[in-house]
Amino acid sequence: MRWKATMCGLGLVLLAATACGEQAPSVGSGSGDATSSEAAPTAPTIPATDLPPVMPGGPRQMQPPADTAQVPATRVDSSALPSDFPREVFVSADGKQLFIRAEEGGCGRAAAEVTAQDARQVVVNLVENKSNLAGQMCTMDIRYPVVSATLSEPLNERTVVLTSAKRGY
């Protein structure tokens, strides 16, 4: 019975020593100063090959580029979008690039697809693609990235019609 108490006591001492101990400065470091510090350890980096694949839509940006102008709400038809979906559309200075605030969540990635263009309107489908990685854990957050779509002709006075879809769900 006495050996059990001794072993428990020894285990607690070892646990306390390893959990609370500080690294002592190295002897013979040449500085002679016991308070000199070594370089702080850096966080490990993840090799690019270990990252999940990038979904269509390119890199995530949360704000449209600085050289864009917001398309007036009177020229944006968002009636096909869910009521809580963002409705911001921006156009580049040359009129050929649209930047649209989309919605994505968890493992989903938003993208914009131009599905039709004519002299009166441009139809853009905002798609949320869900990653299909087996066993992947997904957060329950909602993000509002800005996605882009390229037009064949400048937007000018045409109306932007927004639709939405989910893929891979």
N, C-alpha and C positions, 0 to 999 in steps of 0.2 A: 504494500500500500504506500510505503514511504517513497518508492521509486517513481510512482505515478505523480505524486506531488512535485518531486524534483524535476521530472521531465516536463510537466506543465509549466513550472516556473522558468525552466531553461528556455522553453518554447516562447514564452511571453517576452523574455529578455531579448532573444534573437529577433523576434517580430518588432519590438520597439526599436532596436538598434538599426534594423534595415529600413524601417518606415520613416524614422525621424532623423536619421543620420545625415550630416552634410559632408560633401566631399572636401577633404582637407587639401589645402594648397600643396602643390608638389614641392618637395625639398630639392634645393639646388636649381631653382628656376633661373637664377642669375639676377633677379631683381632685388632680392633681399627684403622685399616688402611682403609681409604676410597677407595684406589685403588686396594684392593684385588679382585681377580676375581673368579668367580665360574667356575666349570667344564663346558667346552663347550658342547652344546647339540650334541648328536650323531644322525646320519642319521637313519631313521627308517629301520628296517630290514624286508625283505619280507619272510614270512614263506614258507618253501619248498613246501607246498601244493598249494601255489598260483602261483608257477612258471610253465611256459609251459612245456609240456612233452619233454623229451630228445629224439631226433630222433635217428635212428640207426646210428652207427658209433662211439659211445662212446664220451668221452670228446673231445673238440676241442683243438688241439695243432697246433701251427703255425710253429714249427720247428721239424724236425725228432729227435729222441733220439740221445744222444751223441755217443753211441756205434754202430752206423750204418755206412755203406759205400755206396756211391752213385753208382748205377748201371750204367756202361758206356752207353752212348747214342747209341752206335752200337748194344746193346742188348735190346733196348727198341723200340718196334714198336708202334708208336703213330699216324700212318697214318689215323686211324679212328676217331681221336679227331678233334674238331673244331680247326681252325688255331690259335686262340688266347688262347687256353687252355694250362695250364702249363704242362710240360713234365719231371718232376723230380721224380725219383724212387730211393729209398734207401732200403738196405737189412740189416737185423740184423746180428750180429756176427755168429749165428748158421745157418743162411741162410733160416730159416723157417718163417720169418716175413718180409713182405714188407711194406714200408711206402711210400705213394704216395701223391704228392701235388695235391689236387683236387680244384674244383671251386664251390662256392656256393654263393647265394645272397639272400637278403631280408629274407624271412621266410624259405628259403630252408636250408637243412642240407645235407652235402656230406657224402657218405659212399662208401666203396670198397667191391666188391663181387668177389670172385674167381669163374669164371664160367666154366673153363676147365683147366686141367693140364695133360701134357704127358711128354715124355722124351725130347722133343724139345722146348716146350714153356709152358708158364703160361698165361692164358687169365684173365684179371681183368677188370670188368665193374665198372666204376666210376659213381655212381648214385647220383643225387640230388633229395632228397625227400622234397616236399613242405608240410608244415604244413597245415592242413585243419581245423583250429580253426575258427569258424564262427565269422565274424566281426573283425578278427585280422588285425591290421595295419602292413604293411611290409615296411622296408626301401628299398631304391634303391641302396644299396652298393653291392660290389663284394668282397668276401673274398677267401683266398687261404689256407685253413687248410690242415694239413697233416692227412690222414686217413690210417688205417692199414688193412692188409689182411694176414691171416694165411695160409701157404702152408702145404700140407701133407708131402712133402719131401723138403730138402734144394734146393734153387734156382740153385746153382752151375753155370753151363754155359748156362742154358736155357734162352730163350728170353722172355721178358715180353711184352705181347700184351695188349694195353690199348684201351678200348672202353668206351663210355659214354651214359647215358640215363637220362631222367627226369621223375619223377613220381609224380602224384598228381597235375599236372599243367593243 
